Amino acid sequence: MMTALRRPGYERPTIYQVSHQRTVYLFGQPIAHSVSPVFHNAIFRNLGLPWRYIRLDSKDPDDLAWLMHREDFIGAAVTMPNKIRAMEQVDILTPDARKTGCINTIYVRPSGPESEQTRTYIGTNTDWIGIQRALLNADPDFRSRFSNEAALVIGGGATCRSAIYALTEGLGFKVVYLVNRDPAEAKAAIRAMKQEGLSQDIYFVETIEMALSIPSPPTVAVSAVPDLAPKTAPEQAARDMTTALIQRSQESPSPPLFLEMCYDPTPMTWLATAAKSSGWRIIDGLDVMEHQAIEQAALWTGKHIQDLPSSVANAKMRLALR
């Protein structure tokens, strides 16, 4: 059973009546493939709430800002490419949002005296919680088996930052290697997180020689890149470095874990397939989706996780994917 993480924001959102019609938006582009509306609308229906979770297919933060000031707005799920740019639309960032440098969730809380309450818009990050829980659920001895070893993150965007945060602050890894096609993007992510207090060692793998010579190859990997064939020299180089690191799994004393964030149309991406053939155990990114989404639902409804119909929503979401 999942336990509620008592972070700021779980108090009941008294600024609106839960019995009234309310709207949550999925803000990103492209999002037509997303199954998160199935998940959240199942939650709302099961709780008897006349709420709806709908897509806002846009990469213009002004589109969301306009909707945020409607009376029926109670929150938003923020996805690519908006996880960094949407930070400017909120009043407050939670510590998790500041440290990762991105948000995937906006929720509303009252501020001021009860007779003069105004709406405060809060941005937070639940992606890292989903990544942390998915890895912990994959192995009951995860912390004792892996946290003293090295980890790998593939990608350089907002999800990459959440993965680094989950591995370091959430799971205790002291060393994380980062592979990305764009050195500037990867180094910017590392620099931004260091400025927010990240003390662990994050190394950008720049060459195939470095991938082959690092002293402690990773035993846990999180892939946060699309399942697309390389089209440019930097993309091919990133894939070659990732493959080299994956193939070093035979040096690990423990069976390694590979978390593939891409789950649609299948979690068995090219990289996941290569990892599996090298002895890695594959973790489905849909597990991450479920855990981070139930955190979002708790923030929007003001309920604790154990009081939400997560099993119903999970079943409907997986059925929709099939």
One Martini backbone bead per residue (centre of mass of N, CA, C, O) as a GRO file, in nm:
protein
  322
    1MET     BB    1   0.097   0.035   0.021
    2MET     BB    2   0.050   0.359  -0.002
    3THR     BB    3   0.189   0.647   0.135
    4ALA     BB    4   0.153   0.946   0.262
    5LEU     BB    5   0.297   1.252   0.177
    6ARG     BB    6   0.350   1.522   0.405
    7ARG     BB    7   0.312   1.778   0.227
    8PRO     BB    8   0.266   2.065   0.119
    9GLY     BB    9  -0.096   2.069   0.008
   10TYR     BB   10  -0.297   1.846   0.151
   11GLU     BB   11  -0.484   2.033   0.230
   12ARG     BB   12  -0.781   2.145   0.209
   13PRO     BB   13  -0.930   2.320  -0.067
   14THR     BB   14  -1.133   2.581   0.049
   15ILE     BB   15  -1.174   2.779  -0.207
   16TYR     BB   16  -1.355   2.533  -0.290
   17GLN     BB   17  -1.620   2.340  -0.394
   18VAL     BB   18  -1.629   2.001  -0.457
   19SER     BB   19  -1.938   2.007  -0.577
   20HIS     BB   20  -1.834   2.162  -0.804
   21GLN     BB   21  -1.749   2.258  -1.106
   22ARG     BB   22  -1.433   2.141  -1.237
   23THR     BB   23  -1.087   2.207  -1.366
   24VAL     BB   24  -0.837   2.015  -1.537
   25TYR     BB   25  -0.518   2.049  -1.696
   26LEU     BB   26  -0.343   1.945  -1.985
   27PHE     BB   27  -0.013   2.085  -2.043
   28GLY     BB   28   0.080   2.047  -2.388
   29GLN     BB   29   0.317   1.925  -2.662
   30PRO     BB   30   0.205   1.654  -2.742
   31ILE     BB   31  -0.130   1.491  -2.608
   32ALA     BB   32  -0.318   1.279  -2.756
   33HIS     BB   33  -0.182   1.009  -2.619
   34SER     BB   34  -0.278   1.054  -2.345
   35VAL     BB   35  -0.393   0.876  -2.031
   36SER     BB   36  -0.451   1.075  -1.792
   37PRO     BB   37  -0.757   1.134  -1.827
   38VAL     BB   38  -0.845   0.852  -1.744
   39PHE     BB   39  -0.739   0.853  -1.460
   40HIS     BB   40  -0.869   1.120  -1.340
   41ASN     BB   41  -1.167   1.070  -1.421
   42ALA     BB   42  -1.189   0.815  -1.246
   43ILE     BB   43  -1.148   0.953  -0.979
   44PHE     BB   44  -1.382   1.154  -0.991
   45ARG     BB   45  -1.613   0.952  -1.033
   46ASN     BB   46  -1.562   0.776  -0.777
   47LEU     BB   47  -1.602   1.045  -0.586
   48GLY     BB   48  -1.842   1.226  -0.711
   49LEU     BB   49  -1.716   1.441  -0.908
   50PRO     BB   50  -1.784   1.735  -1.116
   51TRP     BB   51  -1.521   1.675  -1.290
   52ARG     BB   52  -1.247   1.772  -1.521
   53TYR     BB   53  -1.004   1.633  -1.756
   54ILE     BB   54  -0.822   1.830  -1.990
   55ARG     BB   55  -0.692   1.930  -2.286
   56LEU     BB   56  -0.396   2.152  -2.354
   57ASP     BB   57  -0.279   2.215  -2.669
   58SER     BB   58   0.023   2.367  -2.568
   59LYS     BB   59   0.324   2.615  -2.562
   60ASP     BB   60   0.160   2.858  -2.425
   61PRO     BB   61   0.146   3.008  -2.120
   62ASP     BB   62  -0.096   3.205  -2.175
   63ASP     BB   63  -0.316   2.991  -2.201
   64LEU     BB   64  -0.304   2.906  -1.903
   65ALA     BB   65  -0.328   3.180  -1.758
   66TRP     BB   66  -0.619   3.235  -1.850
   67LEU     BB   67  -0.746   2.975  -1.707
   68MET     BB   68  -0.651   3.014  -1.406
   69HIS     BB   69  -0.880   3.263  -1.366
   70ARG     BB   70  -1.091   3.073  -1.344
   71GLU     BB   71  -1.320   2.945  -1.127
   72ASP     BB   72  -1.285   2.627  -1.221
   73PHE     BB   73  -0.992   2.629  -1.143
   74ILE     BB   74  -0.761   2.368  -0.979
   75GLY     BB   75  -0.554   2.272  -1.216
   76ALA     BB   76  -0.235   2.121  -1.340
   77ALA     BB   77  -0.079   1.936  -1.592
   78VAL     BB   78   0.268   1.931  -1.677
   79THR     BB   79   0.420   1.912  -1.991
   80MET     BB   80   0.567   1.880  -2.267
   81PRO     BB   81   0.746   2.192  -2.300
   82ASN     BB   82   0.640   2.327  -1.988
   83LYS     BB   83   0.808   2.268  -1.713
   84ILE     BB   84   0.961   2.550  -1.712
   85ARG     BB   85   0.780   2.788  -1.831
   86ALA     BB   86   0.539   2.754  -1.609
   87MET     BB   87   0.677   2.882  -1.356
   88GLU     BB   88   0.581   3.185  -1.419
   89GLN     BB   89   0.259   3.127  -1.333
   90VAL     BB   90   0.335   3.118  -1.036
   91ASP     BB   91   0.368   3.206  -0.691
   92ILE     BB   92   0.473   2.913  -0.596
   93LEU     BB   93   0.749   2.710  -0.497
   94THR     BB   94   0.849   2.425  -0.419
   95PRO     BB   95   1.127   2.266  -0.324
   96ASP     BB   96   1.116   2.055  -0.554
   97ALA     BB   97   1.094   2.263  -0.784
   98ARG     BB   98   1.352   2.422  -0.732
   99LYS     BB   99   1.559   2.178  -0.742
  100THR     BB  100   1.468   2.084  -1.040
  101GLY     BB  101   1.353   2.323  -1.232
  102CYS     BB  102   1.046   2.202  -1.228
  103ILE     BB  103   0.709   2.130  -1.345
  104ASN     BB  104   0.385   1.915  -1.324
  105THR     BB  105   0.225   2.100  -1.105
  106ILE     BB  106  -0.091   2.265  -1.034
  107TYR     BB  107  -0.222   2.445  -0.750
  108VAL     BB  108  -0.480   2.550  -0.516
  109ARG     BB  109  -0.479   2.813  -0.261
  110PRO     BB  110  -0.552   2.983   0.007
  111SER     BB  111  -0.540   3.340   0.093
  112GLY     BB  112  -0.598   3.489   0.367
  113PRO     BB  113  -0.865   3.585   0.490
  114GLU     BB  114  -1.170   3.443   0.474
  115SER     BB  115  -1.318   3.716   0.372
  116GLU     BB  116  -1.036   3.760   0.162
  117GLN     BB  117  -0.988   3.541  -0.033
  118THR     BB  118  -0.731   3.410  -0.230
  119ARG     BB  119  -0.541   3.292  -0.499
  120THR     BB  120  -0.293   3.036  -0.493
  121TYR     BB  121  -0.022   2.941  -0.703
  122ILE     BB  122   0.120   2.611  -0.723
  123GLY     BB  123   0.440   2.463  -0.780
  124THR     BB  124   0.528   2.123  -0.867
  125ASN     BB  125   0.692   1.788  -0.816
  126THR     BB  126   0.602   1.435  -0.901
  127ASP     BB  127   0.801   1.275  -1.077
  128TRP     BB  128   1.015   1.188  -0.864
  129ILE     BB  129   0.820   1.008  -0.705
  130GLY     BB  130   0.760   0.807  -0.930
  131ILE     BB  131   1.051   0.711  -0.968
  132GLN     BB  132   1.110   0.618  -0.684
  133ARG     BB  133   0.875   0.411  -0.652
  134ALA     BB  134   0.935   0.231  -0.894
  135LEU     BB  135   1.212   0.136  -0.787
  136LEU     BB  136   1.128   0.030  -0.507
  137ASN     BB  137   0.911  -0.177  -0.619
  138ALA     BB  138   1.122  -0.356  -0.783
  139ASP     BB  139   1.294  -0.356  -0.495
  140PRO     BB  140   1.301  -0.420  -0.156
  141ASP     BB  141   1.643  -0.385  -0.164
  142PHE     BB  142   1.738  -0.123  -0.300
  143ARG     BB  143   1.908   0.049  -0.102
  144SER     BB  144   2.120  -0.179  -0.024
  145ARG     BB  145   2.198  -0.256  -0.333
  146PHE     BB  146   2.238   0.053  -0.488
  147SER     BB  147   2.321   0.334  -0.335
  148ASN     BB  148   2.651   0.267  -0.360
  149GLU     BB  149   2.618   0.323  -0.652
  150ALA     BB  150   2.561   0.385  -0.984
  151ALA     BB  151   2.400   0.610  -1.214
  152LEU     BB  152   2.167   0.661  -1.496
  153VAL     BB  153   2.098   0.931  -1.731
  154ILE     BB  154   1.876   0.982  -2.014
  155GLY     BB  155   1.913   1.311  -2.088
  156GLY     BB  156   1.814   1.693  -2.047
  157GLY     BB  157   1.552   1.758  -1.932
  158ALA     BB  158   1.308   1.766  -1.701
  159THR     BB  159   1.305   1.457  -1.642
  160CYS     BB  160   1.603   1.441  -1.579
  161ARG     BB  161   1.590   1.610  -1.320
  162SER     BB  162   1.397   1.422  -1.170
  163ALA     BB  163   1.584   1.176  -1.176
  164ILE     BB  164   1.821   1.295  -1.022
  165TYR     BB  165   1.659   1.361  -0.766
  166ALA     BB  166   1.561   1.074  -0.704
  167LEU     BB  167   1.847   0.940  -0.685
  168THR     BB  168   1.964   1.133  -0.468
  169GLU     BB  169   1.747   1.249  -0.261
  170GLY     BB  170   1.562   0.982  -0.261
  171LEU     BB  171   1.804   0.726  -0.284
  172GLY     BB  172   2.132   0.806  -0.236
  173PHE     BB  173   2.300   0.877  -0.466
  174LYS     BB  174   2.641   0.986  -0.537
  175VAL     BB  175   2.634   0.882  -0.847
  176VAL     BB  176   2.582   1.042  -1.173
  177TYR     BB  177   2.515   0.974  -1.506
  178LEU     BB  178   2.515   1.170  -1.818
  179VAL     BB  179   2.322   1.143  -2.123
  180ASN     BB  180   2.348   1.356  -2.422
  181ARG     BB  181   2.318   1.525  -2.726
  182ASP     BB  182   2.328   1.802  -2.543
  183PRO     BB  183   2.564   1.953  -2.364
  184ALA     BB  184   2.430   2.222  -2.279
  185GLU     BB  185   2.178   2.102  -2.148
  186ALA     BB  186   2.316   1.918  -1.940
  187LYS     BB  187   2.491   2.137  -1.799
  188ALA     BB  188   2.253   2.316  -1.716
  189ALA     BB  189   2.117   2.113  -1.529
  190ILE     BB  190   2.352   2.077  -1.334
  191ARG     BB  191   2.393   2.373  -1.258
  192ALA     BB  192   2.108   2.432  -1.145
  193MET     BB  193   2.114   2.210  -0.920
  194LYS     BB  194   2.365   2.312  -0.775
  195GLN     BB  195   2.245   2.595  -0.703
  196GLU     BB  196   2.018   2.429  -0.518
  197GLY     BB  197   2.223   2.203  -0.352
  198LEU     BB  198   2.351   1.983  -0.506
  199SER     BB  199   2.612   1.743  -0.391
  200GLN     BB  200   2.634   1.543  -0.591
  201ASP     BB  201   2.772   1.348  -0.844
  202ILE     BB  202   2.768   1.486  -1.178
  203TYR     BB  203   2.825   1.326  -1.495
  204PHE     BB  204   2.922   1.403  -1.814
  205VAL     BB  205   2.909   1.207  -2.098
  206GLU     BB  206   3.117   1.280  -2.389
  207THR     BB  207   3.247   0.989  -2.444
  208ILE     BB  208   3.325   0.668  -2.523
  209GLU     BB  209   3.575   0.652  -2.343
  210MET     BB  210   3.431   0.724  -2.081
  211ALA     BB  211   3.222   0.493  -2.083
  212LEU     BB  212   3.460   0.265  -2.077
  213SER     BB  213   3.627   0.398  -1.801
  214ILE     BB  214   3.452   0.396  -1.578
  215PRO     BB  215   3.481   0.251  -1.265
  216SER     BB  216   3.147   0.268  -1.208
  217PRO     BB  217   2.907   0.123  -1.332
  218PRO     BB  218   2.586   0.126  -1.381
  219THR     BB  219   2.274  -0.019  -1.206
  220VAL     BB  220   2.099   0.237  -1.275
  221ALA     BB  221   1.836   0.341  -1.508
  222VAL     BB  222   1.713   0.644  -1.683
  223SER     BB  223   1.489   0.693  -1.950
  224ALA     BB  224   1.431   1.038  -2.114
  225VAL     BB  225   1.367   0.943  -2.420
  226PRO     BB  226   1.283   0.905  -2.721
  227ASP     BB  227   1.185   0.652  -2.967
  228LEU     BB  228   1.442   0.739  -3.174
  229ALA     BB  229   1.623   0.752  -3.436
  230PRO     BB  230   1.912   0.849  -3.532
  231LYS     BB  231   2.006   1.163  -3.733
  232THR     BB  232   2.261   1.251  -3.578
  233ALA     BB  233   2.567   1.264  -3.449
  234PRO     BB  234   2.486   1.324  -3.149
  235GLU     BB  235   2.273   1.099  -3.132
  236GLN     BB  236   2.464   0.862  -3.192
  237ALA     BB  237   2.663   0.914  -2.963
  238ALA     BB  238   2.459   0.877  -2.733
  239ARG     BB  239   2.388   0.585  -2.803
  240ASP     BB  240   2.673   0.466  -2.781
  241MET     BB  241   2.719   0.540  -2.484
  242THR     BB  242   2.476   0.392  -2.370
  243THR     BB  243   2.548   0.112  -2.475
  244ALA     BB  244   2.818   0.086  -2.328
  245LEU     BB  245   2.699   0.104  -2.042
  246ILE     BB  246   2.500  -0.131  -2.063
  247GLN     BB  247   2.725  -0.355  -2.140
  248ARG     BB  248   2.858  -0.328  -1.835
  249SER     BB  249   2.674  -0.518  -1.650
  250GLN     BB  250   2.877  -0.760  -1.591
  251GLU     BB  251   3.023  -0.582  -1.354
  252SER     BB  252   2.782  -0.640  -1.180
  253PRO     BB  253   2.667  -0.787  -0.876
  254SER     BB  254   2.387  -0.678  -0.972
  255PRO     BB  255   2.096  -0.667  -1.109
  256PRO     BB  256   1.993  -0.442  -1.322
  257LEU     BB  257   1.807  -0.127  -1.368
  258PHE     BB  258   1.552  -0.026  -1.618
  259LEU     BB  259   1.398   0.286  -1.675
  260GLU     BB  260   1.121   0.340  -1.891
  261MET     BB  261   0.939   0.622  -1.960
  262CYS     BB  262   0.847   0.501  -2.216
  263TYR     BB  263   0.499   0.356  -2.293
  264ASP     BB  264   0.425   0.476  -2.587
  265PRO     BB  265   0.324   0.185  -2.710
  266THR     BB  266   0.599   0.086  -2.560
  267PRO     BB  267   0.858  -0.001  -2.329
  268MET     BB  268   1.011  -0.152  -2.576
  269THR     BB  269   1.254  -0.008  -2.664
  270TRP     BB  270   1.555   0.008  -2.792
  271LEU     BB  271   1.699   0.042  -2.516
  272ALA     BB  272   1.542  -0.173  -2.356
  273THR     BB  273   1.622  -0.408  -2.538
  274ALA     BB  274   1.928  -0.380  -2.498
  275ALA     BB  275   1.921  -0.414  -2.190
  276LYS     BB  276   1.790  -0.693  -2.176
  277SER     BB  277   2.019  -0.838  -2.345
  278SER     BB  278   2.227  -0.741  -2.092
  279GLY     BB  279   2.047  -0.805  -1.807
  280TRP     BB  280   1.823  -0.615  -1.767
  281ARG     BB  281   1.569  -0.479  -1.581
  282ILE     BB  282   1.243  -0.380  -1.665
  283ILE     BB  283   1.074  -0.069  -1.621
  284ASP     BB  284   0.772   0.073  -1.628
  285GLY     BB  285   0.659   0.398  -1.690
  286LEU     BB  286   0.367   0.358  -1.583
  287ASP     BB  287   0.444   0.352  -1.285
  288VAL     BB  288   0.517   0.648  -1.270
  289MET     BB  289   0.248   0.764  -1.356
  290GLU     BB  290   0.081   0.655  -1.118
  291HIS     BB  291   0.238   0.790  -0.881
  292GLN     BB  292   0.227   1.088  -0.974
  293ALA     BB  293  -0.086   1.108  -1.015
  294ILE     BB  294  -0.178   1.055  -0.721
  295GLU     BB  295  -0.043   1.308  -0.614
  296GLN     BB  296  -0.211   1.506  -0.773
  297ALA     BB  297  -0.491   1.422  -0.668
  298ALA     BB  298  -0.433   1.502  -0.375
  299LEU     BB  299  -0.393   1.804  -0.428
  300TRP     BB  300  -0.671   1.870  -0.563
  301THR     BB  301  -0.866   1.725  -0.334
  302GLY     BB  302  -0.727   1.688  -0.031
  303LYS     BB  303  -0.644   1.397  -0.028
  304HIS     BB  304  -0.533   1.103   0.059
  305ILE     BB  305  -0.408   0.836  -0.095
  306GLN     BB  306  -0.574   0.610   0.064
  307ASP     BB  307  -0.857   0.770  -0.041
  308LEU     BB  308  -0.792   0.676  -0.328
  309PRO     BB  309  -0.885   0.515  -0.646
  310SER     BB  310  -0.618   0.382  -0.783
  311SER     BB  311  -0.693   0.099  -0.895
  312VAL     BB  312  -0.910   0.195  -1.089
  313ALA     BB  313  -0.739   0.394  -1.255
  314ASN     BB  314  -0.518   0.199  -1.344
  315ALA     BB  315  -0.699  -0.002  -1.497
  316LYS     BB  316  -0.812   0.203  -1.706
  317MET     BB  317  -0.541   0.292  -1.825
  318ARG     BB  318  -0.438   0.013  -1.922
  319LEU     BB  319  -0.683  -0.046  -2.101
  320ALA     BB  320  -0.642   0.197  -2.292
  321LEU     BB  321  -0.368   0.101  -2.402
  322ARG     BB  322  -0.479  -0.181  -2.514
   0.00000   0.00000   0.00000
